[in-house]
Amino acid sequence: MKIFFREDSMYKILFIDDDLDFLESNRIYFTRKGFEVLCCEDAGQAVGKILPSTRLDCVILDIDMPGMDGFEICKRFRELSSTPVIFLSGLTDLDNRLQSFRSGGDDFLAKPYDITELEYRIRARIRKNENVFFSGTLTYGALAIDTDRRIISYEGRAGDFSALQFDILAFMARNPNKVFSYEQLYDQVWKTPIIRSRHNIQVAVATIRQKLSRLCNGKQYIRTVSRKGYCFSPDGE
């Protein structure tokens, strides 16, 4: 993996593709546009090292990768984060385009492509994600959710939450007392097909509750609303 950045960059993006010329041309263009650009040609390294440990604003991903295809990379990434994923591929038949969305992708652009269009798509996806996860700190009594540093704390003590757990809690906390169905949470946060994965979000919410209870002296900030979904209770009762 190579990392290139400028000190005034706004967003951090990752290109995953085994075409080194493709990576280099995009690195040059997007660095000039003020992005912090990470490039990776190895699917295993992307999944095993970069994606789990790097905070990203957007991932641009090829489908046809040696060792592990882009669909599997995206599925594994969706277990960690709701960061936008754009598939960029020469495999443009309908099945591949649909599978890119089923695996958790947010957009698809066919190769060959116009690099300016790619830039605009990246910026649009980042803006949309920022509208869901705004910058700042949400405070409910002693509970603080810092969306910039991605830290959840209670009375100054920080908890240990995965990236996806943080995203779920931050999204719900931004909308206190509003009930969200499983479908809405998947659409806004999880971004994988709910038909096959509904149980996953139930497990994720249960884990968040357990961690919050330990961190917040037994308080329960997430309530189950029978047959409707979940909501964030700002008083923790």
C-alpha positions as CSV (number, residue, x, y, z in Angstrom):
1,M,0.0,0.0,0.0
2,K,1.1,3.5,-0.7
3,I,-0.2,6.7,1.0
4,F,-0.1,10.1,-0.6
5,F,-1.6,13.2,0.9
6,R,-1.6,16.9,1.1
7,E,-1.7,18.9,4.3
8,D,-4.8,20.8,3.2
9,S,-6.7,17.7,2.1
10,M,-10.4,17.5,3.2
11,Y,-11.3,13.9,2.6
12,K,-9.6,10.6,2.8
13,I,-10.4,8.1,0.0
14,L,-9.2,4.6,-0.8
15,F,-8.8,3.1,-4.2
16,I,-8.7,-0.7,-4.4
17,D,-7.7,-2.1,-7.8
18,D,-5.0,-4.4,-9.2
19,D,-4.3,-2.0,-12.1
20,L,-1.3,0.0,-11.0
21,D,-1.7,2.5,-13.9
22,F,-5.3,3.1,-12.8
23,L,-4.2,3.7,-9.2
24,E,-1.4,6.1,-10.2
25,S,-3.6,8.2,-12.5
26,N,-6.3,8.6,-9.9
27,R,-3.7,9.3,-7.2
28,I,-2.3,12.2,-9.2
29,Y,-5.7,13.6,-10.1
30,F,-7.4,13.4,-6.7
31,T,-4.3,14.6,-4.8
32,R,-4.3,17.7,-6.9
33,K,-8.0,18.1,-6.0
34,G,-7.1,18.2,-2.3
35,F,-8.0,14.6,-1.3
36,E,-5.9,12.4,0.9
37,V,-5.4,9.3,-1.4
38,L,-4.7,5.8,-0.3
39,C,-4.1,3.1,-3.0
40,C,-4.1,-0.6,-2.6
41,E,-3.6,-3.3,-5.2
42,D,-4.0,-6.3,-2.8
43,A,-7.5,-7.4,-1.7
44,G,-6.1,-9.3,1.3
45,Q,-4.2,-6.3,2.6
46,A,-7.2,-4.1,2.1
47,V,-9.5,-6.3,4.1
48,G,-7.0,-7.4,6.7
49,K,-5.2,-4.2,7.5
50,I,-6.4,-1.0,5.8
51,L,-10.2,-1.2,6.1
52,P,-10.4,-2.3,9.7
53,S,-7.9,0.4,11.0
54,T,-8.4,3.4,8.8
55,R,-11.1,6.1,9.0
56,L,-12.2,6.8,5.4
57,D,-14.6,9.1,3.7
58,C,-15.1,7.0,0.6
59,V,-13.9,3.7,-0.9
60,I,-13.6,3.2,-4.7
61,L,-13.5,-0.5,-5.5
62,D,-13.0,-2.8,-8.5
63,I,-14.9,-6.0,-8.9
64,D,-12.4,-8.3,-10.6
65,M,-9.6,-8.6,-8.1
66,P,-7.3,-11.6,-7.6
67,G,-7.8,-13.6,-4.5
68,M,-11.0,-11.9,-3.4
69,D,-13.5,-10.1,-5.6
70,G,-14.9,-6.7,-4.9
71,F,-18.2,-8.0,-3.8
72,E,-16.7,-10.0,-0.9
73,I,-14.5,-7.0,0.0
74,C,-17.5,-4.8,0.2
75,K,-19.5,-7.3,2.3
76,R,-16.7,-7.6,4.8
77,F,-16.3,-3.8,5.0
78,R,-20.0,-3.4,5.6
79,E,-19.5,-5.4,8.9
80,L,-17.2,-2.6,10.0
81,S,-18.4,0.7,8.5
82,S,-21.1,2.6,6.6
83,T,-18.6,4.6,4.7
84,P,-19.7,5.1,1.0
85,V,-18.5,2.5,-1.5
86,I,-18.4,3.2,-5.2
87,F,-17.8,0.3,-7.6
88,L,-15.7,1.2,-10.6
89,S,-15.5,-1.7,-13.0
90,G,-15.5,-2.9,-16.6
91,L,-17.9,-5.7,-15.7
92,T,-21.0,-3.7,-16.7
93,D,-23.6,-6.4,-17.2
94,L,-26.8,-6.1,-15.2
95,D,-26.0,-9.0,-12.9
96,N,-22.7,-7.4,-11.8
97,R,-24.3,-3.9,-11.4
98,L,-27.1,-5.4,-9.2
99,Q,-24.6,-7.5,-7.2
100,S,-22.6,-4.4,-6.4
101,F,-25.6,-2.9,-4.6
102,R,-26.6,-6.2,-3.0
103,S,-23.1,-6.5,-1.4
104,G,-23.5,-3.1,0.2
105,G,-22.2,-0.6,-2.5
106,D,-23.7,2.8,-2.8
107,D,-22.9,3.6,-6.5
108,F,-21.6,2.0,-9.7
109,L,-19.6,3.6,-12.5
110,A,-18.5,1.7,-15.6
111,K,-15.0,1.7,-17.0
112,P,-13.9,3.5,-19.1
113,Y,-15.1,6.5,-17.2
114,D,-14.7,10.3,-17.0
115,I,-12.6,11.2,-14.0
116,T,-14.5,14.4,-13.4
117,E,-17.7,12.5,-13.1
118,L,-16.0,10.1,-10.7
119,E,-14.9,13.1,-8.6
120,Y,-18.5,14.5,-8.5
121,R,-19.9,11.1,-7.5
122,I,-17.4,10.8,-4.7
123,R,-18.1,14.2,-3.4
124,A,-21.9,13.6,-3.6
125,R,-21.6,10.3,-1.7
126,I,-19.5,11.9,1.0
127,R,-21.9,14.9,1.3
128,K,-24.9,12.5,1.7
129,N,-23.0,10.5,4.3
130,E,-22.2,13.7,6.2
131,N,-25.8,14.6,6.3
132,V,-26.5,11.4,8.1
133,F,-23.4,11.6,10.4
134,F,-22.9,15.3,11.1
135,S,-19.8,16.6,12.8
136,G,-19.9,17.7,16.4
137,T,-20.6,16.2,19.8
138,L,-24.0,14.9,20.9
139,T,-24.5,15.3,24.7
140,Y,-27.3,13.7,26.8
141,G,-26.5,14.3,30.4
142,A,-23.3,12.5,31.2
143,L,-23.3,10.7,27.8
144,A,-21.2,12.3,25.1
145,I,-21.0,11.0,21.5
146,D,-18.1,12.8,19.7
147,T,-18.7,12.3,16.0
148,D,-15.4,13.9,15.0
149,R,-13.1,11.7,17.1
150,R,-15.7,8.9,17.1
151,I,-15.6,8.4,20.8
152,I,-18.5,7.5,23.1
153,S,-18.0,8.5,26.7
154,Y,-19.9,8.7,30.0
155,E,-18.7,10.9,32.8
156,G,-15.5,11.2,30.9
157,R,-14.9,7.5,30.6
158,A,-14.6,6.3,27.0
159,G,-16.2,3.1,25.9
160,D,-15.0,0.5,23.4
161,F,-17.4,0.4,20.4
162,S,-16.7,-0.9,16.9
163,A,-17.1,1.5,13.9
164,L,-20.5,0.0,13.0
165,Q,-21.7,0.1,16.5
166,F,-20.7,3.8,16.7
167,D,-22.5,4.6,13.5
168,I,-25.7,3.0,14.6
169,L,-25.7,4.7,18.0
170,A,-24.7,8.1,16.6
171,F,-27.4,8.0,13.9
172,M,-30.1,7.1,16.5
173,A,-28.9,9.7,19.0
174,R,-29.1,12.4,16.4
175,N,-32.8,11.6,16.3
176,P,-33.9,11.1,19.9
177,N,-37.2,9.5,20.6
178,K,-37.7,8.7,16.9
179,V,-38.6,5.1,16.1
180,F,-36.5,3.5,13.3
181,S,-37.5,0.3,11.7
182,Y,-35.0,-2.4,10.7
183,E,-35.4,-1.3,7.1
184,Q,-34.6,2.3,7.9
185,L,-31.5,1.5,9.9
186,Y,-30.2,-0.7,7.2
187,D,-30.8,1.9,4.6
188,Q,-29.2,4.7,6.6
189,V,-26.4,2.8,8.4
190,W,-25.9,-0.8,7.6
191,K,-26.3,-0.7,3.8
192,T,-26.6,-4.5,3.2
193,P,-29.7,-6.5,2.1
194,I,-32.1,-6.7,5.1
195,I,-33.7,-9.9,3.7
196,R,-30.6,-11.9,4.6
197,S,-29.2,-9.9,7.4
198,R,-32.0,-8.8,9.8
199,H,-30.6,-10.9,12.6
200,N,-27.3,-9.0,12.3
201,I,-28.7,-5.7,13.3
202,Q,-30.6,-7.3,16.3
203,V,-27.3,-8.7,17.5
204,A,-25.5,-5.3,16.9
205,V,-28.1,-3.4,18.9
206,A,-28.1,-5.9,21.7
207,T,-24.3,-5.5,21.9
208,I,-24.5,-1.7,21.9
209,R,-27.0,-1.9,24.8
210,Q,-24.7,-4.2,26.8
211,K,-21.7,-1.9,26.3
212,L,-23.8,1.2,27.1
213,S,-25.1,-0.4,30.3
214,R,-21.6,-1.2,31.5
215,L,-20.3,2.2,30.6
216,C,-23.3,4.2,31.8
217,N,-24.0,2.6,35.2
218,G,-26.9,0.5,34.0
219,K,-28.7,3.2,31.9
220,Q,-30.5,2.0,28.7
221,Y,-30.4,4.5,26.0
222,I,-31.9,2.3,23.2
223,R,-35.5,1.1,23.6
224,T,-37.2,-1.6,21.6
225,V,-40.6,-0.5,20.3
226,S,-42.7,-3.6,19.7
227,R,-43.2,-4.5,16.1
228,K,-41.8,-1.1,15.0
229,G,-38.1,-1.1,15.7
230,Y,-35.7,0.9,18.0
231,C,-35.5,4.4,19.3
232,F,-32.9,6.4,21.3
233,S,-34.1,7.5,24.7
234,P,-32.1,10.6,25.7
235,D,-32.7,10.2,29.5
236,G,-31.4,6.6,29.4
237,E,-34.5,5.2,31.1
